Amino acid sequence: MGNLLTSAPMGWNSYDYYDTTVTETDLLRNALWMKEHLLRSGYEYVVCDIEWYAPRAGTQRSKYQYIPFQKVCMDEYSRLIPDPVRFPSGFDGIARKIHEMGLKFGIHIMRGIPRAAAHAHMKTLDGTDAADIADPYSISKWNPDMYGVKDCEEGQKYYDSLIELYASWGIDFIKCDDICNTNMYPDNPYSGKHEIEMLHRAIEKCGRPMVFSLSPGPALIEQAAHYRANANMWRITDDFWDDFRLVKDMFHRCELWQNDITPGGYPDCDMLPFGVMGKGFGAERQTKFTHDEIRTVMTLWCIFGSPLMIGSELPLLDDLTTSILTDESLLRYHSIDWVPTEIRLDDHEAIWQVEDSTTGEKRYAFFNLSNAPRHISYYGLSADLAPHASAVI
């Protein structure tokens, strides 16, 4: 998708802490903290995650994450708009405030067109009946809000109108869900392929640079060329949480995708679940990762070149975690100039090489994946590492 980005995006996403309940006040509080503590290290995107259009989002969390048949906020052209109670300034006003901080603003969307628009036979911007472009056989297995959009001229015009609206708001980042892997359909997990292309075309037409991010994973390695041609980042995993078993699994995923990192196109290891999370899920909690594990995750994400999107409440980050997130000795490798190569991987340890493509400098990241202290060596280099710890040599 062109060379929009010379390194993978860095920022914050509201989901891990707020789930569906984030508000304008929450976004701006985290944006201000990012400006004061993280911007100088390259973190710049503030992303409002799912269901910003749903006035009742989060009110039945013990029963539903996404309330069936709930009211959604739409304009007259079948396009979702933010709940005015939770976001009184609108996304155009929020984007303006975030831009004034020197940051960029992003939003989460679901693939498709609102089911409510199709059921009510609402019109799209070009006068098409929403029901005529909605595909009732293309749905998400976990969110009840949308139907897929048919692959037709009128469907493209709908997506064009959607992205034109986002551009008028000043949106810099689109995270589209239920599209990277449409896992409702195990026999056709890439059934949203045409919608990726339609959104890509709409972004190219709109005249405003926008990062285009695809979720959820796992991304399909056989579609790597298609992801690169149409998006800037794509999830190589389902939701990543603070469980070291998922960290060990991520090494295998990075192994699979290590040759598919290009300028403007980045396999995405998902958000960084560090700090305090879970308020919107009903139980605020501290991450289960130790600081050694946080550094190990950060090291892998940096040398692999994954986007770095923090998922916790930023003002609640402790000083040590903040220092890891801003550690220049790790962030220097978070660049397309550093090419990663896996050297070794087993159940106990991993070694990655990163080489500066401009100077030829090579460095090596050692990871102890075991539950006991471990001595790791490679051609004269060695490190004694605590359980789940890492070092770059």
RATAUR-V212469 format. One record per pair of residues at least 12 apart in sequence whose C-alpha atoms are under 6 Angstrom apart, sorted by the first residue. I is the first residue (numbers start at 0). J is the second residue. D is the distance in Angstrom with one decimal. If there is no record, write none. Layout:
i & j & d
I & J & D
I & J & D
//
This chain:
i & j & d
0 & 228 & 4.7
0 & 229 & 4.9
0 & 230 & 5.5
2 & 262 & 5.6
2 & 263 & 4.6
3 & 263 & 5.3
4 & 263 & 4.5
5 & 262 & 5.4
6 & 334 & 5.1
6 & 335 & 5.6
7 & 306 & 4.7
8 & 306 & 4.9
9 & 42 & 4.6
9 & 306 & 5.8
9 & 307 & 4.5
9 & 308 & 5.5
10 & 42 & 4.4
10 & 43 & 5.1
10 & 44 & 4.3
10 & 45 & 5.9
10 & 308 & 4.7
11 & 45 & 5.2
11 & 308 & 4.8
11 & 309 & 4.6
12 & 46 & 4.7
12 & 310 & 5.3
13 & 47 & 5.6
13 & 48 & 5.6
14 & 48 & 5.5
15 & 276 & 5.6
15 & 310 & 4.8
15 & 311 & 5.7
16 & 276 & 4.2
16 & 277 & 4.6
16 & 278 & 5.4
16 & 311 & 5.2
16 & 312 & 6.0
17 & 278 & 5.7
17 & 279 & 4.2
18 & 279 & 4.8
19 & 49 & 5.6
19 & 50 & 5.6
19 & 56 & 5.8
19 & 57 & 5.8
20 & 57 & 5.7
20 & 279 & 5.9
22 & 85 & 4.9
23 & 86 & 4.8
29 & 313 & 5.7
40 & 325 & 5.8
43 & 102 & 4.9
43 & 103 & 5.8
44 & 103 & 4.8
44 & 104 & 5.7
45 & 104 & 5.0
45 & 105 & 5.9
46 & 104 & 5.9
46 & 105 & 4.3
46 & 106 & 5.2
47 & 106 & 4.8
48 & 106 & 5.9
48 & 107 & 4.7
49 & 107 & 5.5
51 & 81 & 5.3
52 & 71 & 5.6
52 & 72 & 5.2
52 & 80 & 5.6
52 & 81 & 4.4
52 & 82 & 4.9
53 & 71 & 4.8
54 & 82 & 5.6
67 & 143 & 5.9
76 & 122 & 5.5
76 & 123 & 4.3
76 & 124 & 5.1
77 & 116 & 5.5
77 & 123 & 5.6
90 & 168 & 6.0
91 & 168 & 4.0
94 & 169 & 5.8
103 & 171 & 6.0
104 & 170 & 5.6
104 & 171 & 5.4
105 & 170 & 5.6
105 & 171 & 5.5
105 & 172 & 4.1
105 & 173 & 5.7
106 & 173 & 5.4
107 & 173 & 6.0
107 & 174 & 4.6
107 & 175 & 5.9
108 & 175 & 4.9
109 & 175 & 5.5
109 & 176 & 4.8
110 & 176 & 5.9
110 & 177 & 6.0
111 & 145 & 5.6
111 & 146 & 5.3
111 & 147 & 4.1
111 & 148 & 5.0
112 & 145 & 5.4
112 & 146 & 5.5
113 & 144 & 5.8
113 & 145 & 4.5
114 & 144 & 5.9
114 & 145 & 4.9
114 & 146 & 5.6
117 & 129 & 4.8
117 & 130 & 4.1
132 & 148 & 5.6
132 & 149 & 5.3
132 & 154 & 5.6
133 & 146 & 5.7
133 & 147 & 5.8
133 & 148 & 4.9
134 & 146 & 5.7
134 & 147 & 5.1
134 & 148 & 5.7
134 & 149 & 5.7
140 & 183 & 5.1
155 & 197 & 5.8
159 & 201 & 4.7
163 & 205 & 5.6
171 & 209 & 4.6
172 & 209 & 5.0
172 & 210 & 4.5
173 & 211 & 5.1
174 & 212 & 4.6
174 & 213 & 6.0
175 & 213 & 5.2
176 & 214 & 4.6
176 & 215 & 6.0
178 & 191 & 5.3
179 & 213 & 5.1
179 & 214 & 4.9
179 & 215 & 5.6
179 & 218 & 5.9
180 & 216 & 5.6
180 & 218 & 6.0
199 & 229 & 5.6
211 & 230 & 5.2
211 & 231 & 5.3
212 & 231 & 5.9
212 & 232 & 4.8
212 & 233 & 5.8
213 & 233 & 4.6
214 & 234 & 5.4
215 & 234 & 5.8
215 & 237 & 5.7
216 & 234 & 4.8
216 & 235 & 5.0
216 & 236 & 4.3
216 & 237 & 4.5
217 & 235 & 4.5
217 & 236 & 4.1
217 & 237 & 5.5
218 & 234 & 5.7
218 & 235 & 4.6
227 & 264 & 5.4
231 & 263 & 5.4
231 & 264 & 4.4
232 & 264 & 5.6
232 & 265 & 4.6
232 & 266 & 5.6
232 & 267 & 5.9
233 & 266 & 5.2
233 & 267 & 5.3
234 & 267 & 4.5
235 & 267 & 5.7
235 & 268 & 5.9
240 & 272 & 5.9
241 & 272 & 5.9
241 & 287 & 5.6
241 & 288 & 5.7
267 & 305 & 5.1
267 & 306 & 5.8
268 & 305 & 5.9
270 & 308 & 4.9
270 & 309 & 5.6
270 & 310 & 5.6
271 & 308 & 6.0
271 & 309 & 4.7
271 & 310 & 5.5
272 & 310 & 5.3
273 & 286 & 5.6
274 & 286 & 5.4
274 & 311 & 5.7
274 & 316 & 5.2
275 & 311 & 5.4
276 & 311 & 5.1
291 & 388 & 5.0
292 & 387 & 5.7
295 & 388 & 5.8
295 & 389 & 5.3
301 & 332 & 5.8
301 & 333 & 4.6
302 & 332 & 5.4
303 & 339 & 5.8
304 & 333 & 5.3
336 & 355 & 5.6
336 & 356 & 5.4
337 & 353 & 5.7
337 & 354 & 5.2
337 & 355 & 4.4
338 & 353 & 5.3
338 & 354 & 5.2
339 & 352 & 5.7
339 & 353 & 4.4
340 & 352 & 5.1
347 & 368 & 4.8
347 & 369 & 4.7
348 & 366 & 5.5
348 & 367 & 4.8
348 & 368 & 5.0
349 & 366 & 5.1
350 & 364 & 5.6
350 & 365 & 4.8
351 & 363 & 5.7
351 & 364 & 5.1
362 & 392 & 5.8
363 & 391 & 5.5
363 & 392 & 5.2
364 & 390 & 5.7
364 & 391 & 4.2
365 & 389 & 5.5
365 & 390 & 5.3
366 & 389 & 4.4
367 & 386 & 6.0
367 & 387 & 5.0
367 & 388 & 5.5
368 & 387 & 5.0
369 & 386 & 5.8
370 & 386 & 4.9
371 & 386 & 4.9
372 & 384 & 5.7
372 & 385 & 4.5
372 & 386 & 5.1
//
